[in-house]
Amino acid sequence: MYKKPSIPFKGTKTQENELRDFILQEKDVPGALMPVLQKAQEIYGYLPIEVQTIVADMLGLSLSEVYGVVTFYSQFSLNPKGDHRISICLGTACYVKGADKILEALQEKLGIKVGECTPDGVFSLDSCRCVGACGLAPVMMVDDDVYGRMTVDQIDGILQKYISKNHEFRKRKK
């Protein structure tokens, strides 16, 4: 069932035109839906219902068919991603060493669940099955940074590092 994201859709006309141009190039190619959805996610960062509607209309498909493909493949996201993407490994080694407690603490501190983005757009939270760093369990990744042997007590300091980065970045953009 479709759940409206907590962050409103902020697509631009430029993004929409880029997607429409791509669809026009691909629409007569058999199996165009997958490359079109991949391009749409590349353009927008995720596939909100507004984008799925454009894809469905332009490819002559039902919205339910497009939604079915989007929700079937894990490469697609229905929710926007934050400026900083947090991922908690829930593979066996990490889980046994308390990754579930790290995840619970993050959900509480950020006020979001797995697959969601904070209302300010700074963080999104996901889980994964293995990052290949079992010797460092439990493992948390923020963007491309790996944090091993995580404890709940380390979370605040790590989050603050990225909040500070975002604050500096947003100040420079003004």
N, C-alpha and C positions, 0 to 999 in steps of 0.2 A: 504494500500500500504506500502511496506517495505521501511523504511528510515534508511540508514546506520548510526550507532551511530558515534558521534564525536570522541570517544575514540576507537582506533583500538583494535581488539580482541587479547588478550594475553594469550590464553590457553596454558597449558603445555602438554607435552607428558604424564606425570604422570596423569594429570586430564583426558586426553583422554582415557588412558588405564583403569582408574577406571570406566569411563562411559561405555566403551566397555565391560568390564567384567560384569557390572551390566546388561547391555542389553542382553548379552548372557544368563544370569541366568533367565531373565524375558520374553524373546521374544516369548516363546511358551505358556505363560499364557494368557488366554483371558483378554482383556482390559489392556494390558501391557503399552499402551501409557502413561496414566496418571502417574503411578508410575515411569516410565522411565523419563518423563519430570520433575517430582518433584525431582528425584535424580540428574538429569542433572543441575537443578537450584541450588540444594544444593552444587554441586561440583564447578560450575562456578560462582554462584551468580546471573546469568541471563541467558537468552537463545538466544544468537546471532545466526545468520543464519548458521554459521559454525557448531554449536552444533546441530541445528535442522536438518541439512543435514546428520550428523552422525546417528541421531535417525531415520530419515526417511529411509536411506539406510539399516540400520541394522534390522529394523522392517518390511521392505518390503512395506513401505507406500510412498505415494507421499509427496513431500515437502509441497505442498499446503494443504494437510490434516493435517500435523503436525503444520504448521503455523496457520491454522484455529483454532486448539485447543489452541495453545499458546495465540493467540490474543483474544479468547473468554473468557478465565478464568482470572480474575483479579489477581490471585495468581502468575501468571507468568509475568516476565519482559523481554522485548526485549532489554533494555538498562542496562548497568552496573550501579551499585549503588556506591555512594561515600563512603569514609571512615566514613563520618558522614551523616546520612539520616535526612533531614529536611522534616517535614510534617506539612502542615497548615490545620487546621480544617475549613471546609467550611459548617459545619452544620448550621442550622437556627440561633441559638443563636450567634455563632461566626460570621457568615456572616452579620447579622444585626448590630453587633458591630464593623465591619470594617475589617474582615479577608481578604476580597478581596484586600484591600489597602496594607496589610502586604504582601500578595502573590505577588502583582505587584512590590512592592519595592524589595523583595527578587529576583525576576526574573531579575530586572534591575541590582541590585548589583552583582549577581552571573553570569549574562550573559547567563542564561539558562532558559528554559521553564519547566513546570511541566512534570515530567517523564524523565528528562535529568540529566546528571552528568557534573560537571565542568571539563574542559579539564585536570586539574591537578589531578582529581580523589578525591578531598577532600570532596566535597559536592554533594549530589543528592537532588532533590526537588520533592516532591509529595504533593498532597492534599488528604484529606480524608473527609468523611461525618460526623463523630462524634468521639471524643475521650472520651466522657463521663465526661467531665469537664465543662459543660455548665455554671456553676457559675463563672468560670474564663475567660469567653469569652472576646476577641478572644484568641484562644490557638494555640501555635506553639510547636511542639515537635522536638527535635534534639536527635537522637538516642532514649534513654529511658527517657531523661530529658524533663519535661513539663514546658513550660513558659506561664503563664496566664496573662490576662489583657495586652496583647501585644500592643505596639505602634511601629510605624515605627522608631521612635528615638532610640528604644532599639536594633534594628537589628544589627548595627555595633559592639556593645559591645559583643553581644552573639556570633556572627560569629567569632570575634577575639579570644574568649575563645577557640574555637575548632580549629582555625588555629594554635594557640600556642600549643595545645595538639598534633596536627599532626606534628608540627615542632619538638617537643621533641621526639615523638615516632620515627620519621624517623631518627633523630640523633642517637638514641639508636640502631637502626637496622644496622647502618653502622659499 
